[in-house]
């Protein structure tokens, strides 16, 4: 799995002109699922996302997690994170998981984060979405479960 995590002051996602997810302070997480991802990849992402300490403490240091600041998550499926452009200019998505598998892991991550006590909003899997992100900082973190274990 790959994720682009942006610390935000607010974020929302629209499908067909209707807002389907909205958060205030927290993370917008763009998530890509790889064809051979496993439950270990899912667990890695869950732990890293909920434990990231990128919110400022009272001394202005990035030292606090989502839970510590009452943050929320907007989780968006993003298969294009597995776009490979090493050859030519048109991306190849052969490493990206097919829809059914990707959706199962995407929904499982959302549910795992909710079970940990976080408020999680989502987009609509497979839909054309418009995502509004008010990046705070800006702080943007890249995660790849294959580089983590």
C-alpha positions in Angstrom: 0.0 0.0 0.0 1.0 3.5 -0.6 -0.4 6.6 1.0 0.1 10.4 0.6 -0.9 11.9 3.9 -1.6 15.6 4.2 -2.1 17.4 7.5 -5.1 19.6 6.9 -7.2 22.3 8.5 -10.1 21.0 6.5 -10.9 18.7 3.6 -13.8 17.5 1.6 -14.7 15.2 -1.3 -17.5 15.6 -3.8 -19.1 13.0 -6.1 -21.4 14.4 -8.9 -21.6 17.8 -7.1 -22.6 16.3 -3.7 -20.3 16.4 -0.7 -19.9 12.8 0.5 -17.2 13.3 3.0 -15.9 16.3 5.1 -13.5 16.7 7.9 -11.9 19.6 9.9 -8.4 19.3 11.4 -6.7 16.0 10.6 -5.4 14.0 7.7 -6.4 13.7 4.1 -5.1 10.2 3.1 -4.8 9.3 -0.5 -4.5 5.5 -0.6 -3.3 3.2 -3.3 -3.5 -0.6 -3.0 -1.1 -2.9 -4.7 -2.1 -6.1 -6.4 -0.2 -8.3 -3.9 -0.9 -6.4 -0.7 -1.7 -8.5 2.4 -3.2 -8.0 5.8 0.3 -7.1 7.0 0.4 -4.1 4.6 -3.0 -3.1 6.0 -1.8 -3.3 9.6 1.3 -1.3 8.8 -0.7 1.5 7.3 -3.2 1.5 10.2 -0.5 1.8 12.8 1.5 4.4 10.9 -1.5 6.7 10.1 -2.9 6.6 13.6 0.5 7.1 15.3 2.0 9.8 13.1 3.1 12.7 15.3 3.0 15.7 13.0 0.8 18.1 14.9 2.4 20.8 17.0 2.6 20.7 20.7 2.6 23.8 23.0 6.3 24.4 22.2 5.6 24.4 18.4 7.3 21.0 17.8 5.7 18.3 15.7 5.0 15.9 18.5 1.3 15.1 18.6 -0.8 12.4 16.9 -4.3 12.6 15.5 -5.8 11.2 18.7 -4.0 13.8 20.8 -5.5 16.7 18.8 -8.9 15.3 18.2 -8.1 15.0 14.5 -10.2 13.3 11.8 -9.3 11.4 8.6 -10.7 11.8 5.1 -9.6 8.6 3.3 -9.7 8.6 -0.5 -8.9 5.7 -2.8 -6.2 6.6 -5.3 -5.0 3.8 -7.6 -2.9 6.3 -9.6 -0.3 6.2 -6.7 0.9 3.0 -8.5 1.3 4.7 -11.8 4.7 3.8 -13.3 6.1 6.3 -15.7 9.7 4.9 -16.0 9.0 4.0 -19.6 7.4 6.6 -21.8 5.0 9.3 -20.6 1.8 7.4 -20.2 1.5 5.7 -16.8 1.2 2.0 -16.4 -1.0 0.8 -13.6 -0.1 -2.9 -13.6 1.0 -2.9 -10.0 -2.3 -1.4 -8.8 -4.9 -3.9 -7.3 -8.0 -4.6 -9.4 -11.2 -2.9 -8.1 -12.7 -5.7 -6.0 -9.5 -6.4 -4.0 -8.6 -2.7 -3.7 -12.0 -1.9 -2.4 -11.9 -4.6 0.2 -8.6 -3.4 1.6 -9.6 0.3 1.4 -12.8 -0.4 3.4 -10.9 -2.6 5.8 -8.4 0.2 6.5 -11.3 2.7 7.1 -12.9 0.3 9.5 -9.7 -0.4 11.4 -9.1 3.3 11.9 -12.6 3.8 13.1 -12.3 0.9 15.5 -9.2 2.7 17.0 -11.5 5.6 17.9 -10.8 7.9 15.0 -13.6 9.6 13.0 -13.1 8.6 9.4 -14.9 9.9 6.3 -14.4 8.4 2.9 -14.9 9.2 -0.7 -16.8 6.8 -3.0 -14.6 4.0 -4.2 -14.2 4.0 -8.0 -16.0 7.2 -8.5 -14.8 10.4 -10.2 -14.2 12.7 -7.2 -13.2 16.3 -6.5 -11.1 16.5 -3.4 -10.6 19.9 -1.7 -7.6 20.0 0.6 -6.6 22.9 2.9 -3.0 21.7 3.6 -1.7 22.8 6.9 2.0 23.7 7.0 2.2 22.3 4.4 2.9 18.9 5.9 2.9 16.0 3.5 4.1 12.5 4.4 4.6 9.6 2.0 4.1 6.0 3.3 4.8 2.7 1.5 4.1 -0.5 3.4 6.8 -2.3 1.3 9.5 0.0 2.6 8.4 -0.3 6.2 8.9 -4.0 7.0 
